[in-house]
Amino acid sequence: MVITKNISPRHAFAHTAALTVLNPKRIALLIVFVLQITKAGAALLPQLSTLVVTVVMLAALNALAYALAADRLRCLIARPNIIAWITRAGGVALIMMGVLTATLRRSTT
């Protein structure tokens, strides 16, 4: 079992905010939609600042929520009987997908 140090919520938030800012998908999203969201007659810098801060904060809060939920579930998932059931469920899912794939027929259109 791997022992990890406790990470404060502030540290987790700062880490997720940094990852969110550097995420290329998020940057591409802002570039693609920025022209559709901004007003042509208004100053661009305040609009962009507001958009970037809003998107980064919402995404960081979302990532932080997932991280904190994962931390809470870590103790539950670390138990051997839970790991066994997760492994069995994953195996059954893979077998079922294999069976479904084997029974699919190619479209003749």
Buried (B, 14 or more C-beta within 10 A) or exposed (E): EEEEEEEEEEEBBEBBBEEBBEBEEBEEEBEEEBEEEBEEEEEEEEBBEEBBEEBBEEBBBEBBEEBBEEBEEEEEEEEEEEEEEEEEEEEEEEEEEEEEEEEEEEEEE
